[in-house]
């Protein structure tokens, strides 16, 4: 799809979908709809992060099983890095949930 500037990307179409009036202003209902879609996308992404957390927990369990009886620094580093990864995923899910809550709060403020 070409517009006067160049090819429109999927993101361009998504970010401009709330603004379709001639004056460039979105209605409150359009803003609320976009916020609701963003909140739902946050929920979906949070679910994906939780799946990654589960997968990382499995990795950690396997590494610990392999590490039983050995004190090699390489396996200890692998476990440590996997645990750091899991913690960062937990943090990402928590922050994203906060984003969802803030978007939904703004929806309720708009009425």
Secondary structure, 3 states (H helix, E strand, C coil): CECCCCECCHHHHHHCCCCCCCCCCCCHHHHHHHHHHHHHHHHHHHHHHHHHHHHHHHHHHHHHHHHCCCCCHHHHHHHHHHHHHHHHHHHHHHHHHHHHHHHHHHHHHHC
